[in-house]
């Protein structure tokens, strides 16, 4: 990632994901026990996930967004909400300012956009209180890397070992790591790898309404051996 003006966001892709309420709630349900009271959200975009976070009992949400156009939407969306601070900057630029300020730091579909992910995670380590959690949700499986990934600025799709190693190298212990959304592998491969499609709000909404409500309870009891995404919860060791 470069300066704010260099970051490329694709509005129709973000707009499409705004129809994924069930998917976002599924992710949040996995992360909520680890949030704590003070949370940093890195790469908040236009605030789709921020809105769900504010439905929880957290006391303070600090949402960082370096893109000028996305920040304008984010700031406007939560104007007047006293529980959220919106900051137009790269998270790493504020790491010293927020030294040991947070109970959790989260990256929801963000870490893959950052070329030096190891350094980024060290920034997160610096801002977490001892015992605090790093919460990651990232795209998985390198064979699913598509033109869409390239277009939206993904440097990688992660393997499980790759993700664990970069998190550990930043100083974290691993509490949980698992694959997520096994049902999404085939549709993604066909649509984006073979057919080279782009996101479509109607398709996202259909998957969200029909597939996610079925897969969420199944994956709660039967952890998939593979999935379209990876979810990891790491912990900064207590002193």
Protein Blocks (a to p, Z undefined) as FASTA:
>chain_A
ZZfklpccdfklmmmmmmmmmlmmmmmmmmmmmnombdcdehklnolmmmmmmmmmbfbd
cdddfbfklmmmmmmmmgoiakbccddddfklmmmmmgokbfbdcdehklmmpmblmlmm
mmmmmmpcehiacdddddehjklpcfklmmnopabdcdfklmmmmmmmnopacfbdcdeh
jllmmmmmmmmmmnopacdfklmmmmmmmmmmmmmmmmmmmccfbdfbdcdddddddZZ
